[in-house]
C-alpha cells in the first residue's frame, strides 16, 4: 500500500542532518481512500483530549486520539502496515539504526486528529527514536495551520521558539520520518473552523530501547 522510496545515501544524509525526512505521496492516490476509510472508521472510537502535558513543560493538547491497543483490536490493515518488513528495513537504513516495533501496544501505532479551530499537538519529544507519520487529512493552505514545527537536537522545548525551528507543510497521502526522541516538535494550531488534520503515527525503536521514559502516552491515549 505504501509507495516507499529506494534507499540512498542522500536520504540517510538528509535525515542525519535534519532529523526530518519528507516522504511525499507515501500513500499513493489509489491507496489513500482505503487508508482514509479505515482511519475514519476507527475514529469513531477516538477520545477528545484537552489538557496541558505536565512532563512536556505544560504544552497544550487539544486533539482527538486513539491508542494502539484499540487499533490492534479493531484493525488488521494498520498493524500489518506497521510491521511490514521492507518498511522496517528501509527506515532502519535511513536512520542508521536497527529499527524494530515498539513492544508497548498503546504507543506503537496511534491516530491523532485535529478538527476544531485552535486544535494543536503541543511541543514535545517522543519516548522512542523514530516516528513515521502518514497523513490522511491535512489543510491545503499552510496559512491555515496544522504544520509540523521541529528543531533537531533540541536541548529543550524552548528551541521551538528560536531561529533553529523549521516548519513543514504536508498534504493527504504524504508522510515524513522524524528522529523524534531528540527533535523537539509540535503541530501548529488550526487557524479556522472546518479544517481537519488526521495522521497515523508509527513509533519504532531499537532492541535495547523498549522502555518508555515518560508517562505522556498513557495520558494522551
C-alpha positions, -999 to +999 in steps of 0.1 A: +000+000+000+029+024+007+050+039-021+084+035-004+115+052-019+146+032-027+173+036-001+200+060-010+229+076+009+213+110+002+182+100+021+203+089+051+225+120+050+195+144+049+178+126+078+211+127+098+214+164+091+178+175+097+163+149+119+134+150+095+128+134+061+097+143+039+081+114+021+057+130-004+028+107-017+040+079+006+004+067+004-003+066-033-036+081-047-051+047-054-045+036-018-053+068+001-091+063+001-087+028+016-065+041+044-086+072+049-118+050+052-101+027+078-089+057+099-124+073+098-139+040+108-116+037+138-120+074+145-155+067+159-137+051+189-114+081+194-114+102+226-112+140+229-083+154+248-079+189+262-052+194+288-016+206+294+011+179+294+029+183+327+060+163+316+064+185+285+065+220+300+027+221+302+024+223+264-012+220+253-030+191+239-063+199+221-069+169+198-088+136+194-068+104+198-069+066+195-043+044+211-025+014+196-043-011+218-077-002+203-063-001+168-048-036+172-081-049+184-102-033+157-080-032+126-060-057+105-047-032+080-029-008+102-009-034+123+000-051+090+014-019+076+032-011+108+051-044+108+059-045+071+095-060+069+105-039+039+093-007+056+113-016+088+144-023+069+142+009+049+136+031+080+165+014+098+188+020+069+178+057+066+182+062+103+213+041+106+199+020+134+182-013+139+145-003+137+121-027+155+084-024+165+077-009+199+066-035+224+041-013+242+008-018+224-005+016+235+021+037+217+032+016+187+006+030+162-018+058+171-043+081+154-041+118+161-068+142+148-071+180+149-105+191+138-115+222+158-103+257+154-073+261+178-066+224+180-029+216+185-005+189+195+019+209+216+056+208+220+072+175+229+098+148+222+088+112+219+098+082+241+112+063+211+137+073+184+117+071+152+082+083+142+068+076+108+038+099+102+011+092+075-014+119+066-050+111+056-063+146+061-045+180+061-052+217+055-045+226+018-031+260+027-001+263+050-016+296+063-044+275+079-020+259+104-016+222+112+021+225+103+049+203+117+073+226+136+106+210+146+141+216+159+167+189+157+190+181+186+170+204+208+183+209+244+148+217+255+114+225+241+121+262+241+142+256+210+110+256+190+108+294+198+142+301+183+156+305+148+166+268+149+129+258+144+117+248+110+082+243+096+068+218+071+035+215+053+021+182+042-008+170+021-031+140+023-011+109+013+022+125+024+044+111+051+076+120+070+102+103+091+113+121+123+141+114+148+115+120+174+134+114+207+159+142+201+139+165+178+116+188+196+084+191+176+048+203+177+018+208+154+008+244+150-029+253+158-056+251+132-065+287+124-101+284+114-132+262+117-138+235+091-103+222+089-090+187+096-056+172+102-055+135+108-024+113+109-013+078+117+018+078+138+040+047+137+066+046+165+097+025+162+126+018+185+158-003+188+161-036+205+177-021+237+152+008+240+118-007+248+111+012+280+092+044+278+108+073+295+077+094+302+040+089+311+029+111+281+015+082+261-007+069+289-021+105+294-028+110+257-041+076+247 
